[in-house]
Amino acid sequence: MMDLHDLLIRNFEFSTFRGEQEAILGRVWQGENLLALMPTGMGKSLCFQFPAKIREGLVIVISPLIALMQDQVFKAKDLGISATCLNSALTRDERESRQDRLAKGDYKLLYVTPERFRKPEFLKAIEGRKIQLLAVDEAHCISQWGHDFRPDYSRVGEFRALLGNPPTLALTATATPEVQKDILTKLNIPDAEIISAGIERPNLALRVHDLYGIDDKIRAIVGLRYQQPGSGIVYCSLIQTLRKISAELNRAGVPHLVYHGDLSPQDRKRNQKAFINEDAPLMLATPAFGLGIDKPNVRLLVHAEIPSALESYFQEVGRAGRDGQESFCHLLYDQDDVSIQMEFLKWSHPEPEFISKIYDLIEQNRLRVNQEKFDFLREQMNFRNRRDFRPEAAVSILERWGCLQKSDDPFPYQCIQAPTAEQFAAENGPVILKAQNSKLLEMVRWATQDKECRMNYIYHYFGHKHEIPCGKCDICVDNQK
């Protein structure tokens, strides 16, 4: 076999591999199928950039993260790899141009969403290419028992067969043993090896504070900020919670940045850049912030509201202390927030009749929709609760199905085709909702129990054998008194 370390030094700006990168690439080099469990920040991108740069053939990366694809393409190009992406955010001209170049062999690394495999023109563009590797990023989306199930991801095994069953590398940071098994089954590689890069984060001190109401939370955040003046992130599930906290921090003279979906793309980009470049910024953000960002010295990470699953929680606290230095992660637990998360989950899976009605409203009332956007859709559905985001969830589902397509209209979607009975059946909303509610219940159990080391509880949840208490979490500290 080729000397992978020598190839690394000659082709990349690294002198050594990190974690399990070399072991994973060794299997890839031999054409083996593999599931790799790699924590956030452990360099999983190299596992598909490496073969794309050095070997002949096309590497296809299936990813659900449209917002990150262009950044990943830029990073690949900086490494001298001819790369591109195909997703619903592109114009028709951009998409057709890239597919033409793809068919001619101009690209060696391609990022796509799983939904793209339903497009005949895409399949035609790659039919003459040699697929040297299929990489499935965020592979937990394949399993309906995962915390972020995507129905089209469950069909990746079919798409793999369409490509001639190329060597396949599935990657995820968080998957329970049940989800790991389901991933391999759905990919039709049940006997593939599983390599774990380890999930130990001994430098993180996990703490839970039992509070009530937004005022208690704001006082706690101000106090924690004074205790930990380095780089910090405060995560809020609700934008309205984020705005209240931001207003109070301004009154208290606590400087901070904000990041959420209601900001313009330019403001989000500017604040993200400031967070990366400043020495000790504090960022108030929704959970989407942090994807693809590698700031090693985050010393403080606060969850102002409970996440929906331990997988989400552990992925988010994993953005703290990447330099290996001690960092503090605080969950501000208010039992009322649990009902908010339950509503979130319910709203994420609207009834089929609701989704169909939203499609009809967009198709039949183009002028009003362009003028009033989601406010019009809410009003027509006979409710005005701004925390009920079923219209947004329905539009997201319709776009994922290919019923809506991004456009340059004020309401940036155009109707393509009405949803079908087959699409509703594949979504399997009630079963997914039940699984997600179970995940939330496990998150609540973790937050409210007071017997087991918090880090060990998480290790055991992911099937990782580790019995020595961390000595840093609130439970360990209380036991030491």
Beta strands, then each sheet from edge to edge (+ up, - down):
strand 1: 34-37
strand 2: 58-62
strand 3: 83-86
strand 4: 109-112
strand 5: 131-136
strand 6: 168-172
strand 7: 193-196
strand 8: 204-210
strand 9: 231-235
strand 10: 257-259
strand 11: 282-285
strand 12: 298-303
strand 13: 327-333
strand 14: 404-406
strand 15: 413-415
sheet 1: 3+ 4+ 2+ 5+ 6+ 1+ 7+
sheet 2: 8+ 13+ 12+ 9+ 11+ 10+
sheet 3: 14+ 15-
end
